[in-house]
C-alpha cells in the first residue's frame, strides 16, 4: 500500500535526536512491505527531504518559530505548515499514484490537516490518539481538552476519521463515548531486539532505581522524589537515575536537594534511545509516576530489558498489572507513600520481581513494532476497502 504518516515530529536524519523511537521502529516495519511517506512537522525552516528506514521523509517547517499565544499566531502556523503539507502530499501523490491511506499521529493539528487533505485527495484517514488530546488536568495545565476550541477540533478530527486507535485501555476509557466505542487499542511497539536482555538476578544492595521520561508536570517528579525519599530512609544504599530532558529548568533538581536526596539522585538529561539499554539493564526496578499516559513506551523498553515497572495506574500499567502473572504493580497517581511501599516490597522479594519482569517482557515481545505495523496494516486495508466500495457505489 501507499501510506502517508502525518506527525508533529519525532523523526530526524540521524535517528537519535528529536525522535520518537517507537515512531522510527513503526516506520521501518511499515516500509518493509509498503511505500511509506512521513510528513513531519518540526523543520527548521524550509521543507527538507530524505530517506529514513526505507521511508521517504518530508520534514516540514518548524511550527515553533511562529507558535505564540493568540489565535492569530496559531492560525498563521496552521496555514504555513498546512500549505507545506499540501504541496508535499500533492508532489508525492504525483509520483507513483495516490495514497491508499493517510495516518495522523495525534488528533491535534496533524489530525486536522490529514482529515482536510484526505477528503480532498479521496484517501481515508486513520487517527491515532497518541497523547492527552482528550483529557485536561487543570492543576498542572496539561491536556488537549482545555478549551472549547481544542475540544471542538478533537471532536471534528475523530468524528471524520475512518478509524481511530489509541495506545491503552486506560486511555481509551477517557475518550468520549461515541469515539470510545469504535476506537481500537494498538500500542506503539518498540524495537524489541534493541533493548532485549533476559530477566536475571541483580543482587543488591546497592539498589538502583530508574525513571525514564522528560522532566515536566505530567510525569510528576514531585511524587517520584517523595517516594524515593521514603525508600532512601529505609535502604541505606539506594540510588535513582532520572533520564529525560529537563523542561522545568532545574526545579526538580532543587527539590531533590531540599529533600536531602540530591546525592542519591543522578539526573542524566536527554539520553539517545540507543544508549538507554545499559541503564535499563543495570537497574533493579523501573519507576513511573505520571499523572497521565496514553501508554508509556518506556514501560515497554524496560520490559524488553528484563526490568519490571512499579508505577501509577495510567497508560499500559493497569493492563500489565492485570495479567497473570502480574507484569507490573500499580498505585494511585500522586500517592508517593504507596509508590514507596511498593518499591520497598519488591526490592525485598527477588522471586516476585523476576516473575513480574518475565511477564512484562513477554508482553513487550508480543506487542513489538512488528505487531504494531501488522495491526495498522490490517486497519489500512479495512478502511481502504471501505473507501473503494464507497467510490464504486457512486
N, C-alpha and C positions, 0 to 999 in steps of 0.2 A: 504494500500500500504506500501511497504518498501522504506523509503525515507532517503537519505543521505544529510545532510546540511553541506557545507564546508564554513567556515567563518574565517576571520583573527583574531577573538577573540570575546569578548562580552558575554561570559558565564563563570561562576565560581561556585565553590561548595556552597558558601554562598548566591549567588544570589543578592549580594548587591554591591560588589566592583569589578571594572574592568568588568562591564557588559554593554550590550546594552539592556535596559529594553524592547524595542519592540521585540527584538530577543527572550528574555525569554518568553514574552507573546505568541509570534508566536509558539515557540517550544512546550509550554504547550498545546496550542489549537490543533496543528497538532497531538500531541501524544495521544490525546483523541481517535482518530479514526485510527491511523496509527502506524506502527513500525518505529520510528524515531531515527536515529543516527546522532549526531552532532560531526563534526570533526573540532575542533577549534585550530588555532594557538595560541601561547602565553603561553606555559608551566607553570612554568620554567622547563628546563631540560628534563628529560625523559618523555615518554608518561605516563599519568595517566588516569584512567577510573573511572567513577562514574555515578550515575543516577540523573538526574535533571528534575523535571516536567514530569516524565513519559518517558523521552527520555534517551537513552544511550549516554553519553558524552565521547568523546575520546579527551583529552587535549594533543595536540602535543607540541613539544618543543618550546621554546621561540625564535622566529626569531631575536629579538633584540640583542641577545648575539653574533650574527655573522653578523649583518646588519651594515656594514660600507660602506663608499664610494668606488666606483670602481666596475667594472663588475665581478671581481674575487670573491669578497666578496658576491655580490648578487647571483652569480651562486652557491656559497657554501651554502648559506642559502636555496636557492630553492632546491638544491639536498638533503640537510639534512631533511628539512621539507617534501619535496616530498616523500622521502623514508619512513618516518614515516607514512605519509598519505596512501601510497600504502599498507604498511603492515597492517595498521588498517582497511582499506577498504576490503582487502582480508580476514582478520580474521573475520570481521563482516559478510561478504558475505558467509563464510563457515558455519555460524550458521543461519539457517532459510532461506537460499536461497539468490539469487541475489537481487540487488536493482532495483526497478521499475523506479527510477529517482534519479539523483544527482542534488542538488540545490546549486549553488555557490552564496554567497553574496559578492558582489564586483567583477567587471570584471578585477581584478588585479591578483595576484598570486593564490588566491582561484579559480578564473575562469579558469586560465591557467591549473592548476593541475587537476581540475574537468573535463575539456574538454579532457585532455590527458587520464586520467584514465577511464573516461566514455566511451571513444572509445574502450579501451582495454576490459572493462567489459561489453560492449554492453548495456550500460544504457544511455538513453537520458539525456541531461544536460540542466537545466534551469539556466540562469544567471540573477541576479538582479543587476542593476547598482545602487549602494547604496551610492555613494559619488560623487567626482569630477573627475571620470575617463576620461570623455570626454571633460573637459574644462582646460584652462590654463590662470591664472591671473598673468602675469609676474611681476607686481609691488610688489606683496606680495609672490611670489613663490609658489602659490597654484594651484593644479590640476594635473591630471594624463596625460595630453596631452603635457607635457613639452618637451619631446624628441621624436625623430623618433622611438627609440626602444619602448618607452612606448605606443606611438600611434599604432605602429605595433602590439604589444601584445594585446592591447584592441581590435583592428580590428579583429585579429585572434580569440580571445575568443568569440566575439559577432557573428562573421560570423558562427562559428561552433556550436553555441548554438541552441538547438531545439526550445527554446523560450527565449525571453528577456523581463524583466519587469523593471520598474523604478517608483519612488515614486510620481511624479507630472507631469502635462502637461508642466510646465515651464522647467523642466529638460529634458523631452522628446524632446522638440523643439531644444535642443542643441546637440542632437545626430546626427551622420552622417545620411544622407537622407535614405539610404537603411535600416539602423537599425531602424531609427525613424518610418518608415512605418510599421514595424512589432512589435515594442515594445508596450507592454501593460502597462498602468498605474495602479499600485497596491501599494497604500501607505502602509507602515508598520504601522498597527494599534496598539493601546495601550490597556492595561488592563483598560478599561473604569471605572469599578467599583472602582478601587484603587484610583482614583482621583475625582470621581464624587461628585459634590455639585451643588445645584440649583443656577442659576444666581439670585443674590439677591442684593438689595440696599446696598452699602457700603459707608456710609456717609463720607464726607471729607470737609475740612481738619481735620487732616493731610492726605495727599495723599501719597500712596505707589505705586511705580512702581517696576516692576520685570523684570529681564533679566536672562534667563537660557541658559547657553552654555559655553563651555570651553573658557578660555581667550587665543585666538590665532588670527592670522592675518585675517582669512576669516570671523570670527564673527564680526570684525570691531568695537572694543570697542572705538576706537577714535571717530567715528561718533556717537556712543551711548553716550559718555560723552559730546561731543559737543552739542548734542540735549538736554541732561539733564541739562547742564549749562544754556541753554536758558530757559528751563522750570522753573528752580530754580530761575532765575531772575524775573520771573512773579509770581510764587507762593512761598510765604514765608515758607510754611510748607509742603515740599515735600521731599521724600527720594527715593533712588534707591537701591534695593537689587540685587547684582550680584552673581549668583550661577554658579560655574564651576571651574574645575581645572585650575590653572594658569600655562600656558606653556611659558609665556613671562617674568617670573622671576621678577615680581614687576613693570614692565614698566607701566602698566595701572594704578596701584595704585599711582605711581609717577605723572602720567599725571593728575589724579584727584586732587592731591594736588596742582599741578601747575595751574589748572583751578580754584582753590579756592572752590571746592565742596567736598573735602575729608570727611568733617564732615557729609555730607548728603548721602554718598555712603557707603554701607556695603558690603564688599567682603567676602562671606561665604566660598569660596573654594569649594572643592568637597562635595556634599551632597548626600547620598544614595537616590535612587528614592523613597523608602518607606517614606522618611522624607520630601519630597517636597510638599506634599499636603497642609500642613498648610501655606506655603509661597505663593502658588498659591491663596489660599482662602482668605488670608489677603490683597492681592494686589487689586488695582483699575484697572490697565492695565498691560498687558504683552507686553514688547518691544522686537523687533527683528531688528538687524542692519546688518545682514550678507551681504556679497558681493555675496555669492552663497550658496544655499542649494538644495539638491536633493529633500527634502520635509520639514524637521524640525519636529521632533517628539515632541519637547517642545510646539509647537503651538497646537498640539492635546491634550497634557496634560493640558495646560492652559484652553483650550476649555471645557474639561471634568469637570474642576473645576469651570466652570461658569465664566471664565475670557476671555475677548476679547483681541486680539493682534493688535497692531499697529506696522508696520514694513516695511522693504524693500520688493520690489516686486520680491521675489525669492521663490523657493520651492512651498509649498502649498498656500502661502498667496494670489497670484493672483487668484487662484481658489476660495478661500473663499471670497475674495473681490468682485468677480463677481456674487456671489449668491444673491438671492432676498428673504428676505432682506440680505444686506451685512453682512458677518460674519467676516470681517477684514477690516482694512484700510491700504493702501499701499502707499509708496513713493519710489522715485528712490534710488538705492543704493548710499551711500556716501553723501546723502543730509541731513545733520544734521538739517538745518533750517526747511525743510519741515517736518521732523520727529517731531521736537519740536512743530511746529504749529498744527500738527495732534493730538499730545498728549494733548496740551492745550485745543483744541476744544472739545475733548471727556471728559476730566475731568470736563468741564463746562456743559456737556449735559448728565445727568444720563440716561434719557429715551433712547437716541440713544445708549449709552454704553451698557445698559442691553439688548436691542434688538439685538445688534451685538453679545453679549455673548451667548444669547439663540440660535441664528442661528449657531454660531460656535459649540456650544455644540451638536446640532442636527447632524451636520456633523461628529463630533468625535464619537458620538454614532453609527451612521450608518456605519462608517469606522473603527470599533474597531478591536481588534486582531481576533475575530471570523470571521469578514468579510474577513480579510486578509487570514486567514487559508483556508476558503472556496474557495476564488479566486485562491489560489495556488493549492488547491486540484483539481480544475477544469482544471488548466493548466497541472498538473501532469498526470491526466487521459488522456488528449488530446495527450500529447507527447508520453506517454507510448503506447497508442493505435496505433499511427503512427509507432512507433518502432516495434510493434508486426506485423503490416501489412507489413512492410518492410522485416522483417525476414521471414514471410510466403511467400512473393514473391520470395525470394531466393530459 
